[in-house]
Amino acid sequence: DEKGWFTHWISIEKDVTDQKNQEIQKILLADISQLFNSTLTLTETLNKVLKPTSAVGNYCAAEIWLVDDDKQNLNLLAKYSAGDKMEQFYLETKDKHTFKFGEGLPGTVWKSRTMHVWDIDSTDFSKFRTKAAHKANIKKGIGLPLFNNEKVNGVLILGTREDKGVSDSAVLSA
């Protein structure tokens, strides 16, 4: 006004979430590509790939399960754990590194060929590794099928301590 006081405000906002997600995805893919072009074994490479993958979504654990040659089981090939609680989880569950078709979260993802988000206390999840998951404060398990030539050859499992906001659509956008 004539006294120099503000009488109106104008604000312009722009949502840059998609742009930021694309930037993160490019960086992650570049990092992963470098790892796969190294002289490491497949297991060593996958173990290294899981760390930056976990960091993008702030996951406390990441696992790669691969289908065996007989197409009967999924075997834990690589894992990443963020912190001592997750290391303890893997020590307590060292006897459960194989799942059958349709069994547990990895086997269910393999059978359905789709992504699943399981609450740690769900009936399906609680059959395997639940006690150790509770100790590690894991709230959700997220399973993603890994395809090659339209066949599921493996499953990526992500563990999170987040109780809210984890859904199929949230995982797909991360």
C-alpha positions in Angstrom: 0.0 0.0 0.0 1.0 3.7 0.2 2.7 3.0 3.6 4.9 0.2 2.2 3.0 -2.7 3.8 2.3 -5.9 1.9 -1.3 -6.4 1.1 -1.1 -9.5 -1.1 1.1 -12.6 -1.4 1.7 -14.8 -4.4 3.1 -18.3 -4.1 4.1 -20.7 -6.9 4.9 -24.3 -6.1 6.2 -27.1 -8.3 6.3 -30.8 -7.4 9.7 -32.1 -8.3 9.2 -35.6 -6.9 9.2 -37.4 -10.3 12.3 -35.5 -11.4 14.1 -36.4 -8.2 13.1 -40.0 -8.5 14.4 -40.1 -12.1 17.7 -38.6 -10.9 18.0 -41.2 -8.1 17.2 -44.0 -10.6 19.9 -42.9 -13.0 22.5 -42.7 -10.3 21.5 -46.1 -9.0 21.6 -47.7 -12.4 25.0 -46.2 -13.2 26.4 -47.5 -9.9 24.9 -51.0 -10.5 26.2 -51.1 -14.1 29.7 -50.4 -12.8 29.5 -53.3 -10.3 28.3 -55.8 -13.0 31.2 -54.8 -15.2 33.7 -55.6 -12.5 35.6 -58.9 -12.1 33.7 -59.9 -9.0 31.7 -63.2 -8.8 28.0 -63.0 -9.1 27.4 -63.4 -5.4 30.0 -60.7 -4.6 28.4 -58.4 -7.2 24.9 -58.9 -5.9 26.0 -58.3 -2.3 27.4 -55.0 -3.4 24.4 -54.1 -5.5 22.0 -54.6 -2.6 23.6 -51.8 -0.5 22.8 -48.9 -2.8 19.4 -50.5 -3.6 18.5 -50.5 0.1 19.7 -46.9 0.6 17.3 -45.6 -2.1 14.2 -46.7 -0.2 15.8 -46.6 3.3 15.3 -50.4 3.7 17.0 -52.2 6.6 17.5 -55.4 4.6 17.7 -56.6 1.0 18.0 -60.2 -0.3 18.3 -61.8 -3.7 16.8 -65.3 -3.9 17.6 -67.3 -7.1 15.8 -70.3 -8.5 17.9 -73.5 -8.4 18.8 -75.5 -11.4 16.0 -78.1 -10.8 13.4 -75.3 -10.6 12.3 -76.6 -7.2 13.6 -74.1 -4.7 14.7 -70.5 -4.2 18.0 -70.1 -2.5 19.3 -67.0 -0.7 22.3 -65.9 -2.8 23.0 -62.4 -1.6 22.0 -60.2 1.3 22.6 -56.8 2.7 21.8 -55.8 6.3 21.8 -52.4 7.7 23.1 -52.6 11.3 23.6 -55.1 14.1 20.0 -56.0 14.5 19.8 -57.2 10.9 23.1 -59.1 11.3 21.5 -60.9 14.3 18.4 -61.6 12.2 20.5 -63.4 9.7 22.4 -65.4 12.4 19.1 -66.5 13.9 17.6 -67.5 10.5 20.7 -69.1 9.0 18.8 -72.4 8.7 16.1 -70.9 6.5 17.9 -70.0 3.3 15.7 -72.1 1.0 12.1 -71.7 0.1 9.9 -73.9 -2.1 7.6 -72.7 -4.9 4.7 -70.8 -3.1 6.4 -71.0 0.4 7.1 -67.8 2.4 7.4 -64.4 0.8 10.0 -65.4 -1.7 8.1 -68.5 -2.8 4.8 -66.6 -3.0 6.4 -63.9 -5.3 7.9 -66.7 -7.4 4.5 -68.4 -7.8 2.4 -65.3 -8.4 4.9 -63.5 -10.6 3.8 -60.3 -9.0 5.0 -58.0 -6.3 3.8 -58.6 -2.7 3.9 -56.4 0.4 3.5 -58.5 3.6 3.0 -57.3 7.1 5.3 -59.2 9.4 2.4 -60.4 11.5 0.4 -61.7 8.5 -0.5 -65.4 8.6 1.6 -66.1 5.5 4.7 -64.3 6.7 4.6 -65.6 10.3 5.4 -69.2 9.3 9.0 -68.3 8.6 11.6 -66.1 10.3 8.9 -64.1 12.3 10.6 -64.2 15.8 13.9 -63.0 14.4 12.1 -60.3 12.4 10.3 -59.0 15.5 13.7 -58.8 17.3 15.1 -56.8 14.3 12.0 -54.5 14.4 11.1 -55.4 10.8 7.5 -54.3 10.0 7.1 -55.2 6.3 8.6 -57.5 3.8 8.4 -56.5 0.1 9.0 -59.0 -2.6 9.7 -58.3 -6.3 10.0 -60.9 -9.0 13.2 -60.9 -11.1 12.4 -61.9 -14.7 14.6 -63.2 -17.5 13.0 -64.2 -20.8 9.5 -63.9 -19.2 10.4 -66.4 -16.5 10.9 -65.6 -12.8 14.5 -66.5 -12.1 14.8 -64.8 -8.7 13.1 -62.6 -6.1 14.3 -59.4 -4.5 13.2 -59.1 -0.9 13.3 -55.7 0.9 12.7 -55.3 4.6 11.6 -52.1 6.2 11.0 -50.9 9.7 8.4 -48.4 8.4 4.9 -49.4 9.5 2.9 -46.9 7.6 3.0 -45.8 4.0 4.5 -49.0 2.5 2.2 -50.2 -0.3 2.5 -51.7 -3.7 2.3 -48.3 -5.4 4.8 -46.7 -3.0 7.3 -49.4 -3.7 6.9 -49.1 -7.4 7.5 -45.4 -7.3 10.6 -45.7 -5.1 
